[in-house]
Amino acid sequence: MTKDVKKNKTINRDVSWMYFNRRILDEASNPSNPLLERLSFLGIYSNNLDEFFQVRVATLRRMIELEKNMHHLDSDSKKALKKILKLNEHYTKDFESVFQELLQELQQENVFLVNESQLSAEQEKFVNTFYTDELMNSLFPVLISHMKYEPELNDKSIYLAVKISNSEKQPKNNKKEYALIEIPTGEFSRFIVLPKDEEKNCIMFLDDVIRYCLPRIFAQFNHDKYEAYTIKFTRDAEMEFDNSAYQSVLDRVSKGLKSRKSGLPVRFVYDRDIPTDLLRFTEKLLKIGKEDVHVCGARYHNLKDLMSFPTLKKSDLKYKNNPPVPIRTFEESISLVTLIRKKDQFIHCPYHSFDNFIRLLRESAINPEVKEIKISLYRLAKNSKVIKALINAALNGKKVTAIVELLARFDESSNINWAKKMQDAGIKVILGVEGLKVHAKMVHITARKGNIACVGTGNFHEGTATVYTDFTLMTAHKGIVDDVESVFEFIEQPYLNPTFRHLIVSPQFMRKKLMNLIKTEIDNAHKGVPAWIYCKINHIVDDKIIEKLYQASNAGVKIKLLVRGNCSLMTGITKQSENIEALGIIDHYLEHSRVMIFANGGDEKCFIGSADWMGRNLDYRVEVYVPIHDEDFKEQLKTVIEFGLKDNVRARIVDGSGKNELNVTASDFPFRSQEELYKFYKHNYELSAQ
């Protein structure tokens, strides 16, 4: 069904992001999901929203200020922000409604969230003991009644704004005190499991534990009335760099991290029941202005903690964790390096275990024929086995080079620490390229009997590999391996002007090559030969790419897209995008892989890589797409996309309207792509034994 032609051919990228996050909220309200998973979706929604305000809304605010100075009073940025805030207001109400609905459903499962006024005698005793033995020395109230300067607060935390006064029982002393207490969720779970009340399982917010203990916390005050209301504020997370100073990249990023802590506030969330005097005092102290986004919400905020809600051994309320499917050839092989030289190998996490990649690094670290390992690192696990394998290789006399991207947002501090540890172990560490983020996922292994390389769609991170869907190609194809080595040489010596015969690499050639691949499909459509595009990607917002896709659609090229996040493209518009379909899948695993398949007149071209179709990826980052030559891998990639397009359980229509309707017409029978893919890989493994 097509829509009327609209003046605006694309959706603002940030508005489209709000539509994406809404799809996560929709899964929280979807009764077919297990109850605790629905709570987790609320947590993911909340966490996403925090980062969105820290980065994108803060950026819009800066752009609006700049445009105001240039007298652009009716700017696109201003319109986008207005739309975002309107959507956020609507979505916040829905969020609160879903949360209350889930609390009621928890009660049907004999799980009750209780507050400070609902405790039994035994639970009161438990809370008092917990406060004395554990919590007390982790609470540091800040008395703000007489403060003249803004206290240094953490915008990743939530605070209780406390009003201390007297009730009518003590009318002589009417003096009020105000305080802020940071809720120490870094040390304790946000949810405290209480002793059962008869047979009821009871859980209490840490916020309410603190509320209950307020008379003890402020015992030295001669007051008898304590009120506490949750507040949270979000700062601009953009780091400020002093590019005029002669400093190393490491020093500048370290200094930039400190500047982030003092970024201007962009959002202030508060309990709608907070007294006016306490609200106004807190806003003034924290320098929350009228132009900052105010969100009047319910009693509890920062509900990203719902991602770690206690399970209480109720496994039936969570997704079943399927074990990774083994890979037969890996099981039967003594040496992965030798196996890869014989035939391209791949892993698809989390359907396959990331341990297969770790095994390759471990083998390379001790294999006598391996002389050198180069790797690009964007995000790393807390206790990274990847780093341990690289350090092991260095200890065994291998030459190891690690490209560490210090500007991986919110992982900068972690990456700095890992960089220092690797340097201490004798590893050559290169801290990215000046002016370019290194986002490509690559490994190059130099060995006497033939070099090999890995190119992937996701970070070499064993934590996210259990929940993000990502591909890694392992190959000895000489052309690809040589190109990977050339990318590493460019990163080490950015003044070089390399050429690539196989890889598609940004910022040099990616935009041009993508345009040419789409143009080929347009030409083939005019010739009457097979012309279509399959793409699985995270974000599509680049105007030039979108315009080229519209041209392809008008030429008769069938375009089918699986887009997880931002999608500025509008589908189904007459004489613009009639031949374009787009779906977004939100499920147990986060869809993260990037795959492109082009009909190419019948001789299909297939690629996997690290880049989304965004200006930043195509023009301002080091990104890589690798061609897939192995026919088995090609077919499996095509199956992955076809399964996604058939999904009518978790796939929603992404057309630019924000309605996020389920893709119910895809099949007559329920088809959930992630479940079916697991069955597909398991079936293939069983067949390989015959």
C-alpha positions in Angstrom: 0.0 0.0 0.0 1.5 3.3 -1.0 1.2 6.7 0.6 0.8 10.1 -1.0 3.9 11.9 -2.1 5.2 14.1 0.7 7.4 17.2 0.5 10.0 15.8 2.8 11.5 12.7 1.3 13.4 11.7 4.4 12.8 11.5 8.1 15.1 13.4 10.5 17.7 10.9 11.8 16.9 11.7 15.5 13.2 11.5 15.0 13.7 8.1 13.3 15.8 7.1 16.4 12.8 7.8 18.6 10.7 5.5 16.4 13.4 2.8 16.8 13.4 3.2 20.6 9.7 3.0 20.5 10.0 -0.4 19.0 11.8 -1.5 22.1 9.0 -0.1 24.3 6.5 -2.0 22.1 8.4 -5.3 22.9 8.0 -4.4 26.7 4.3 -4.3 26.2 4.2 -7.5 24.0 2.6 -10.3 26.1 4.3 -13.0 24.0 7.6 -12.0 25.6 8.5 -13.6 29.0 7.7 -11.2 31.8 11.2 -10.5 33.1 12.3 -10.0 29.5 9.6 -7.3 29.2 11.1 -5.6 32.2 14.5 -5.8 30.6 13.2 -4.2 27.4 12.0 -1.3 29.6 15.5 -1.1 31.0 17.1 -1.1 27.5 14.6 1.7 26.4 15.6 3.8 29.5 19.3 3.3 29.0 19.1 4.1 25.3 17.1 7.3 26.1 19.8 8.5 28.5 22.5 8.2 25.9 20.3 9.8 23.2 19.9 12.9 25.4 23.5 13.0 26.3 24.7 12.9 22.7 22.0 13.7 20.1 19.7 16.1 22.0 22.8 17.9 23.3 24.1 18.2 19.8 20.7 19.6 18.6 20.8 22.1 21.4 24.2 23.3 20.3 23.1 23.5 16.7 20.0 25.5 17.7 22.2 28.0 19.6 24.5 28.3 16.7 21.6 28.8 14.2 20.0 31.4 16.6 23.2 33.4 16.5 23.0 33.2 12.7 19.4 34.4 12.9 18.0 31.1 11.5 14.9 31.3 13.7 12.9 28.5 12.1 15.7 25.9 11.8 15.4 22.2 11.0 17.2 21.5 14.3 14.6 23.4 16.2 11.7 21.5 14.4 13.4 18.2 15.1 13.9 18.9 18.8 10.3 20.0 19.1 9.1 16.7 17.5 11.5 14.7 19.7 10.2 16.3 22.9 6.6 15.7 21.9 7.3 12.1 21.2 9.2 11.7 24.5 6.3 13.1 26.4 4.0 10.7 24.8 6.3 7.7 25.1 7.0 8.5 28.8 3.4 8.2 29.6 3.3 4.8 27.8 6.4 3.7 29.6 4.9 4.4 33.0 1.7 2.6 32.0 3.6 -0.5 30.8 5.7 -0.5 34.0 2.6 -0.5 36.2 1.1 -3.2 34.1 4.2 -5.4 34.5 4.2 -4.8 38.3 0.6 -6.2 38.4 1.7 -9.2 36.3 4.6 -9.8 38.7 2.1 -10.0 41.5 0.3 -12.8 39.6 3.7 -14.6 39.7 3.8 -14.0 43.5 6.5 -11.3 43.2 5.7 -8.0 44.9 7.5 -4.6 44.8 7.1 -3.1 48.2 7.9 0.4 49.4 9.1 1.8 52.8 5.5 2.0 54.2 4.6 -1.7 53.3 7.2 -3.6 55.3 6.3 -6.4 57.6 8.0 -6.5 61.1 10.5 -9.1 59.9 11.3 -7.0 56.7 11.8 -3.9 58.8 14.3 -5.7 60.9 16.1 -6.9 57.7 16.2 -3.4 56.3 17.6 -2.0 59.5 20.3 -4.6 59.7 21.1 -4.1 56.0 21.5 -0.4 56.6 23.8 -0.8 59.6 25.9 -3.6 58.3 26.3 -2.6 54.6 24.5 0.5 53.3 25.2 3.2 56.0 28.9 3.8 55.1 28.1 4.1 51.4 25.7 7.0 51.8 27.1 10.5 51.8 24.4 13.1 52.0 25.2 16.6 50.6 23.5 19.3 52.6 22.6 21.9 50.0 20.4 24.2 52.1 23.1 26.9 52.3 25.3 25.9 49.3 26.2 28.7 47.0 28.0 26.6 44.4 26.8 23.8 42.3 27.9 20.4 43.8 29.8 18.0 41.5 27.2 15.4 40.7 27.3 12.3 38.6 24.8 12.4 35.8 24.9 8.6 35.4 23.4 8.3 38.9 20.1 9.1 40.5 19.6 11.2 43.6 17.1 11.6 46.3 16.3 15.2 46.9 15.4 15.3 50.6 13.4 17.8 52.5 13.8 17.7 56.2 11.3 19.7 58.3 8.9 19.3 61.2 5.3 18.1 61.3 2.6 19.9 63.2 3.7 18.0 66.3 6.8 20.2 66.6 5.5 23.7 65.5 8.3 25.6 67.4 11.1 24.7 64.9 10.0 25.4 61.4 13.5 25.5 59.9 13.8 23.4 56.8 16.9 21.6 55.4 17.5 20.3 52.0 19.9 17.5 51.0 20.9 15.3 48.1 21.8 11.6 48.5 23.3 9.7 45.6 21.8 6.2 45.4 24.9 3.9 45.3 23.9 1.5 42.5 27.6 1.1 41.7 28.0 -0.8 45.0 24.6 -2.4 45.4 21.8 -3.8 43.3 19.0 -1.3 42.7 16.7 -4.1 43.9 17.0 -5.6 47.4 15.4 -9.0 47.9 13.6 -9.0 51.2 12.5 -11.9 53.4 9.2 -13.4 52.3 6.0 -12.0 53.7 4.2 -15.2 54.3 4.6 -16.8 50.9 5.0 -13.6 48.9 8.4 -12.9 47.2 9.2 -9.3 48.1 11.6 -6.9 46.4 12.4 -3.3 47.4 13.9 -0.5 45.4 17.2 0.7 47.0 15.7 4.1 46.8 12.9 3.1 49.2 15.4 1.4 51.5 17.1 4.8 51.8 13.7 6.5 52.3 13.0 4.2 55.1 16.3 4.9 56.8 16.1 8.7 56.5 15.4 9.2 60.3 18.6 7.4 61.0 20.6 9.1 58.3 19.6 12.6 59.7 19.3 11.6 63.3 21.4 14.6 64.5 18.7 17.0 63.2 15.9 17.8 65.6 13.2 17.2 63.0 10.5 14.6 62.6 9.4 14.9 58.9 11.4 13.5 56.0 10.4 13.6 52.4 12.5 12.2 49.5 11.9 12.5 45.8 14.0 11.0 42.9 15.7 13.4 40.6 18.1 12.8 37.7 19.8 15.1 35.2 21.6 14.4 32.0 24.7 16.3 30.9 26.0 17.0 27.4 28.4 14.1 26.9 30.5 15.7 24.1 34.1 15.9 25.1 36.0 19.2 24.7 39.5 19.0 23.2 42.2 21.6 23.4 43.6 21.1 19.9 45.9 24.1 20.2 48.0 22.4 22.9 50.8 20.1 22.0 49.5 17.0 23.7 49.4 13.3 22.9 46.0 11.8 21.9 46.0 9.9 25.2 46.4 13.1 27.2 43.8 15.0 25.2 41.2 12.2 25.5 42.0 11.9 29.3 41.4 15.6 29.7 38.3 15.4 27.5 36.8 12.8 29.8 37.1 15.3 32.7 35.3 18.0 30.6 32.4 15.6 30.1 31.8 15.4 33.8 31.1 19.2 33.8 29.1 19.3 30.7 26.0 21.5 30.6 22.7 19.9 31.7 20.3 19.0 28.9 17.6 17.1 30.7 16.1 17.2 34.2 13.9 14.4 35.4 12.0 14.7 38.6 9.2 13.1 40.6 5.9 14.9 39.8 5.0 14.9 43.6 8.1 16.8 44.6 7.3 20.0 46.7 7.6 23.2 44.7 10.1 24.7 47.1 12.4 21.7 46.9 12.1 21.6 43.1 12.9 25.3 42.6 15.9 25.2 45.1 17.3 22.1 43.4 16.9 23.6 39.9 18.6 26.8 40.9 21.5 25.0 42.6 22.1 22.6 39.6 21.7 25.5 37.1 18.8 23.8 35.4 17.4 26.5 33.1 14.0 26.9 31.5 15.5 26.0 28.1 16.6 22.6 29.5 14.3 19.6 29.0 12.1 19.0 32.0 10.5 15.6 32.4 7.9 15.3 35.1 7.8 11.6 35.9 6.8 9.0 38.3 8.4 7.9 41.6 11.2 5.9 40.1 13.7 7.0 37.5 16.8 5.6 35.8 15.0 2.4 35.1 17.9 1.0 33.0 18.5 -1.1 36.2 15.5 -3.2 35.2 17.9 -5.0 32.9 19.2 -6.7 36.0 16.0 -7.2 37.9 16.2 -10.3 40.2 15.1 -13.5 38.6 14.2 -15.2 42.0 15.0 -18.5 40.2 12.0 -18.1 38.0 13.6 -19.2 34.8 10.3 -19.6 33.0 10.0 -15.8 33.1 13.2 -15.4 31.0 14.2 -16.4 27.5 15.7 -19.9 27.3 19.4 -19.5 26.8 20.3 -21.8 23.9 23.9 -23.0 24.0 26.0 -21.9 21.0 25.9 -24.4 18.1 29.3 -26.1 17.6 31.1 -25.9 14.2 32.0 -29.3 13.0 35.1 -28.4 11.1 36.5 -26.5 14.1 35.8 -29.5 16.4 37.7 -31.8 14.0 40.6 -29.5 13.4 43.9 -29.5 15.4 44.9 -26.1 13.9 42.5 -23.4 12.9 45.3 -21.6 11.0 45.7 -24.6 8.8 41.9 -25.1 8.4 41.5 -21.4 7.3 44.2 -21.8 4.7 42.2 -24.7 3.1 38.8 -22.9 3.1 37.2 -19.7 4.3 35.6 -20.1 7.8 33.1 -17.9 9.5 31.3 -17.6 12.9 27.9 -16.0 13.5 27.7 -15.0 17.1 25.9 -15.7 19.4 24.6 -18.7 17.4 28.2 -19.8 17.3 30.6 -19.2 20.2 33.0 -16.3 20.3 35.4 -18.8 21.9 36.2 -19.9 18.3 37.8 -16.5 17.7 39.6 -16.6 21.0 40.9 -20.1 20.1 42.4 -18.6 16.8 44.2 -15.9 18.8 45.4 -18.4 21.4 46.7 -20.7 18.7 48.5 -17.9 17.0 50.1 -16.8 20.2 51.9 -20.1 20.6 52.2 -21.3 17.0 55.9 -21.3 16.0 55.2 -20.4 12.4 53.2 -17.2 13.4 55.5 -14.1 13.4 53.2 -11.2 13.8 49.6 -10.3 14.8 47.8 -7.0 14.1 44.4 -6.2 15.4 42.0 -3.3 15.5 40.1 -2.8 18.8 37.1 -0.6 19.3 35.3 -1.9 22.5 36.6 -4.6 24.8 35.2 -6.8 27.6 35.9 -6.0 31.2 38.1 -9.1 31.6 39.1 -9.4 27.9 40.4 -12.7 26.8 41.3 -11.0 23.6 43.8 -8.8 25.4 45.1 -11.8 27.4 45.8 -13.7 24.2 47.6 -10.7 22.6 49.8 -10.3 25.8 50.5 -14.0 25.6 51.6 -13.7 22.0 53.9 -10.8 23.0 55.4 -12.9 25.8 56.1 -15.7 23.3 58.1 -13.4 21.1 55.5 -12.5 18.5 55.4 -9.0 17.2 52.0 -7.6 18.2 50.3 -4.4 17.1 47.0 -3.2 18.5 45.0 -0.3 17.0 43.0 1.0 20.0 40.3 3.6 19.3 40.2 5.9 22.2 37.1 7.8 21.0 34.7 4.8 21.3 32.0 6.7 23.1 31.6 5.9 26.8 34.4 3.3 26.5 37.2 5.9 26.4 38.4 5.3 30.0 38.4 1.5 29.6 40.3 1.7 26.3 42.9 4.0 27.9 43.5 1.4 30.7 43.8 -1.5 28.2 46.2 0.5 26.0 48.5 1.1 29.0 48.4 -2.6 30.0 49.3 -3.7 26.5 52.1 -1.2 26.2 53.5 -2.5 29.5 53.5 -6.0 28.0 55.5 -4.9 25.0 52.7 -4.6 22.5 52.9 -1.8 20.0 49.8 0.3 20.6 48.6 2.8 18.0 45.9 5.2 19.3 43.8 5.6 16.2 44.2 8.1 13.3 44.2 11.8 13.9 40.8 13.1 12.7 39.4 9.6 11.9 37.8 6.9 14.1 39.0 3.4 13.4 35.8 1.4 13.5 36.9 -1.4 11.2 37.0 -4.9 12.8 40.2 -6.6 11.5 43.0 -9.1 12.3 46.1 -9.8 10.3 48.2 -12.8 11.2 51.6 -13.1 9.5 52.9 -16.7 9.3 55.6 -18.5 7.4 53.3 -20.9 5.5 50.8 -18.2 4.5 49.1 -15.2 6.1 45.5 -15.1 7.2 43.0 -12.4 8.1 39.7 -11.9 9.9 37.2 -9.2 9.1 34.0 -8.8 11.1 30.9 -6.8 11.7 31.2 -6.4 15.4 33.7 -5.7 18.2 36.1 -8.3 19.4 34.2 -8.3 22.7 33.3 -11.6 24.3 30.6 -9.9 26.5 28.6 -8.4 23.6 29.2 -11.5 21.5 26.7 -13.4 23.6 23.9 -10.9 22.8 24.8 -9.1 19.6 24.4 -10.9 16.2 27.7 -10.5 14.3 29.7 -12.2 11.6 33.4 -12.8 11.5 35.1 -14.0 8.3 38.4 -16.0 8.6 40.2 -16.2 5.3 43.5 -16.9 3.6 42.4 -15.4 0.3 45.6 -13.6 -0.7 43.9 -10.5 -2.2 41.8 -9.9 0.9 44.7 -10.7 3.3 46.9 -8.2 1.4 44.2 -5.5 1.5 43.7 -6.0 5.2 47.5 -5.5 5.7 47.3 -2.3 3.6 44.5 -1.0 5.9 46.8 -1.5 8.9 49.6 0.2 7.0 47.4 3.2 6.3 46.4 3.5 10.0 50.1 3.4 10.9 51.1 5.8 8.2 48.0 7.9 7.3 49.9 9.9 4.7 49.9 6.9 2.4 47.4 6.7 -0.4 46.7 2.9 -0.7 44.5 1.2 -3.3 42.3 -1.7 -2.5 41.4 -4.4 -5.0 39.0 -6.4 -2.9 38.0 -4.5 0.3 35.7 -1.5 0.3 37.4 0.9 2.6 36.4 4.3 4.0 37.1 7.1 4.0 38.9 6.7 0.7 36.5 4.8 -1.6 33.5 3.4 0.3 30.9 6.1 -0.7 31.9 5.9 -4.4 31.9 2.1 -4.5 28.5 1.8 -2.7 27.1 4.3 -5.2 28.5 2.3 -8.1 27.1 -0.9 -6.7 23.6 0.6 -6.6 24.1 2.2 -10.0 24.9 -1.2 -11.5 21.5 -2.5 -10.2 19.8 0.5 -11.8 21.6 -0.2 -15.1 20.7 -3.9 -14.9 17.0 -3.1 -14.2 16.9 -1.1 -17.4 18.5 -4.0 -19.2 15.9 -6.4 -17.9 18.4 -8.6 -16.0 18.1 -9.5 -12.3 18.3 -6.3 -10.3 17.7 -6.3 -6.5 19.4 -5.3 -3.3 19.3 -7.1 0.1 20.8 -5.2 3.0 20.9 -5.8 6.7 22.3 -2.8 8.6 22.0 -0.8 11.8 21.4 2.7 10.4 20.5 4.4 7.1 20.6 8.2 7.3 22.9 9.4 4.6 21.0 11.6 2.2 23.0 10.8 -0.9 22.7 7.0 -0.4 19.0 7.3 0.2 18.6 9.4 -2.9 20.4 6.7 -4.9 18.1 4.0 -3.4 15.1 6.1 -4.5 16.5 6.3 -8.0 17.0 2.5 -7.9 13.4 2.0 -6.8 12.1 4.2 -9.6 14.1 2.1 -12.0 12.4 -1.1 -10.8 15.2 -2.4 -8.5 13.6 -4.4 -5.7 15.2 -3.3 -2.4 14.6 -5.2 0.8 16.1 -3.8 4.0 16.5 -5.0 7.6 17.3 -1.9 9.6 17.6 -2.1 13.4 18.0 1.6 14.3 17.8 5.0 12.6 16.1 4.9 9.2 15.6 8.3 7.5 14.4 6.5 4.3 10.6 6.5 3.7 9.2 3.4 2.0 6.1 2.9 -0.1 5.8 6.4 -1.5 4.5 6.7 -5.1 7.2 7.5 -7.7 9.8 7.5 -5.0 10.2 4.3 -3.0 7.4 1.9 -4.2 10.0 -0.9 -4.6 11.6 -0.5 -1.1 10.6 -2.5 1.9 12.2 -2.1 5.4 11.7 -4.1 8.6 13.2 -3.7 12.0 13.6 -6.7 14.4 13.8 -6.3 18.1 14.3 -9.6 19.9 16.3 -11.5 22.4 19.6 -10.7 20.6 20.5 -7.3 19.4 20.7 -7.3 15.6 24.1 -5.8 14.9 25.6 -7.3 11.7 26.0 -5.5 8.4 25.4 -7.5 5.3 25.0 -6.3 1.6 23.9 -8.5 -1.3 23.5 -7.2 -4.8 21.9 -9.2 -7.6 24.6 -8.0 -10.1 22.7 -9.4 -13.1 22.7 -12.9 -11.7 26.3 -13.1 -10.5 25.6 -12.0 -6.9 28.0 -9.8 -5.0 28.0 -10.2 -1.2 29.7 -8.2 1.5 29.9 -8.0 5.3 31.5 -5.2 7.2 31.5 -2.6 10.0 29.9 0.5 8.3 26.4 1.8 8.5 25.1 4.1 5.8 25.8 7.3 7.7 28.0 10.2 6.7 30.2 9.6 9.7 30.9 6.0 8.6 31.4 6.7 4.9 33.5 9.9 5.2 35.0 10.2 8.7 35.9 6.7 9.9 38.2 3.9 8.9 35.6 1.2 7.9 35.8 -2.0 6.0 33.5 -4.2 3.9 34.9 -7.5 2.8 33.6 -9.5 -0.3 32.4 -13.0 0.4 33.7 -15.5 -2.1 32.8 -18.7 -0.4 29.5 -20.0 -1.8 28.4 -21.7 1.4 28.9 -18.5 3.4 27.1 -16.5 0.6 24.1 -18.8 0.9 24.0 -18.6 4.7 24.1 -14.8 4.6 21.2 -14.8 2.1 19.3 -17.2 4.4 19.8 -14.8 7.4 18.3 -11.9 5.5 15.5 -14.0 4.0 14.6 -15.3 7.5 14.5 -11.7 8.7 12.1 -10.7 5.9 9.8 -13.6 6.8 9.7 -12.7 10.5 6.1 -12.0 11.5 6.6 -12.3 15.3 9.3 -9.7 16.1 9.7 -7.8 12.8 8.0 -4.4 12.5 7.5 -2.3 9.5 9.9 0.7 9.2 8.3 3.1 6.8 8.9 6.5 8.3 5.4 6.8 9.9 6.5 5.7 13.4 3.6 3.3 13.7 5.9 0.3 13.9 3.2 -2.2 12.9 4.0 -5.9 13.0 5.0 -7.6 9.8 2.0 -9.9 10.1 1.4 -10.6 6.4 4.9 -12.1 5.8 3.7 -15.7 6.4 0.6 -17.7 7.3 2.5 -19.3 10.2 4.4 -17.7 13.1 8.0 -17.3 12.0 10.5 -15.8 14.5 13.8 -15.3 12.6 16.2 -15.7 15.6 14.6 -18.9 16.7 14.6 -20.3 13.2 18.2 -19.3 12.6 19.2 -21.3 15.7 17.3 -24.3 14.4 18.9 -23.8 11.0 22.5 -23.8 12.4 21.7 -26.7 14.7 20.3 -28.7 11.8 23.4 -28.0 9.6 25.6 -29.2 12.5 23.7 -32.4 12.8 23.8 -33.0 9.0 27.6 -32.5 9.0 27.9 -35.6 11.2 26.3 -37.8 8.6 
